[in-house]
Amino acid sequence: MSTEPRVMAPHHTAFVVPDVAVWMEEFSTVLGLQWREVRVAPIRLKDQHGVEHEHTTTYVHSKGAPSIELFEGIPGTILEGGDTPRFHHIGYWVDDLVTRSREVNDCGWAWLQDAGPTTPPPAAFHKTPFGYLELLNLEFPRGEYYHDLFPPGRTPPGYVGPTTP
């Protein structure tokens, strides 16, 4: 078995919460975190029967790397939540999502689904003994929101940086 690292820099630690705004305040009060803007976005996820559905997700990331992600649960999916916040997954950057996801699966952390309909997708989820692992495709364009969360020395695809007048 190879001891070569399969992942690059950590991206985030995620918690599923009943209400993003309430728990942003809690994490800010207790940990002193500052937040990026809250995002509401479409996401395609499979239900427990393997049927893919379009959902809307509400999430936010803290400022600084690696970040804390808070997201509201989506019933009947791997992003299922509950009445109280709980740890859900860790996210790591990978340089070759398809290869790295297959390697992680072959080591026993089962691939569950890709996070998106594109090929290759922006991310893939794996079941682990502690929750889930999200592998994030380093080559997928993500815009300004995540630009400072990329591994050192890597520039996000399509990111041009701040413009100077």
N, C-alpha and C positions, 0 to 999 in steps of 0.2 A: 504494500500500500504506500502511495506517495505521501511524503511529508511536505510537499510544496503547498504553499498557501493557496486556498481556493477563493478567498475573498480579499478584497483590498481594505480600504478604510471603512470604519463604521459610519453609518449614515444617521440612524436614529434608534431609539427605544420607544416602542408604541404602547399606549394604554387605551383601551376601549372605555368610554365614559358615557353616562346617560345624557349629559349636556356639556358641550364644549365650553361655552362661556363660563359656566359655574366652576368647572374644573381648571380653566385657565387662571381664574382668580385664586383658587386654592393653591395651585402650584406656584403662582407668583408670590403669594403671602408666605408660604412655607419655605420655598427654595430660592425666591428672588428672581425667578425666570422672567425674561421679556419675550414677547411673542411677535411672530410675523402676522400678516393679516389672515383672518379665517377664510378658508376656501370652501365653496360648495361646488361640487363637480359631478358629472356623470361617471359611472363606473359599471362595467359589465362583470358580474360574478355568477358563478354556478350555485344553485341551491343544493340541498342534501341529496337530490336525485340526479344531479349532474346536468340539469337544464339551466342554460345561461339566461339571465335576466338583466335588464338595464335598471340600475338603481341610482340614487343620488347620495353622495357621501359628503359629510361636513367634517372638516379636519383643520388642524393648525399645527405648525411646527414652532418650537422655541427658536430664538436666535442663538447662533453659535453652533459649533460642530463638536461632537455629534449632537444632534438635536433630540428633544423629547417631542413625540408626536401624540396628540390627543385626537381621537376620532369617535364619532357617534356610531354605535353598533347598527348593523343591518340584519334584521331577523332572518333566519333560515339560510345564512351564508357563513363563510369562514370568518366574517367580520361580526358575527353575533355578539351582542352586548349583554347587558343586564341592568339591574337596579343600582349597582355600585360599580365604581371604576375598578379595573384590574389590568395587570400586565397582559399584553397580547402577543407582541412579537419584537424581534430585533431586526434591523435592516442593515445590510452591508452592500457596498458597491462591488460589482464584478465586471471584469473586462470582456468576458464572452459569456453572455447569459445562458445560451443553449448548452454549451459545454459544461459550465460550472454547475448549472442546475442538474444536469445528468450525473455529474460526479457526486454531488451531495445526495441525490437519490440513491445512487449505487452504494453509498456508505450507510444507508439505512434511514435517512430522514426523507420520507416519501414526498415526492412532488404532488401537490394538490391541484394547483391551477395557475395559469398565467394571469396577470393583472392587466388585461387589455386585449383587444382584438387584433393588434398589429403584429407583424412578423419581422423581426423578433419583438416581443412585447416589452413594455417598460420595466416589468418586474415579474417575479415568479414566487409563489408561496410554497413552503415545505412544512410538513408536520414534524415537530421535534418533541423530545421528552418534556420540554418546559413550556410549550406553546407553539409558536410558529417562527419560521425564519423567512424573511423577505429578502430575496436577492434582487438588487436594483441594477438594471442595465446601464452601464456607464455611457454607452453610445446613444441612448435615447434622448432626444431634445426635451428639456424640461423648462426652459425659459429662465426668467430672472429669479423666481421664487427660491430655487435651490442653489444658485450659483456659488455661494460661499460654503456649501456643504460637500463640494467635490473633493476628492483626495488631493493632497498637496501636489502641485505641479501639473494638475490636469485642468483643462478648460472645458466647461460644458459645451456640448455641440450647439452651435447657433448663438452662443452668448458673445456679445460684442463689448460688454462692459459699459460703465458709465460714459456718457458722451461729454466732451468738454466744449463749452461755447466758444 
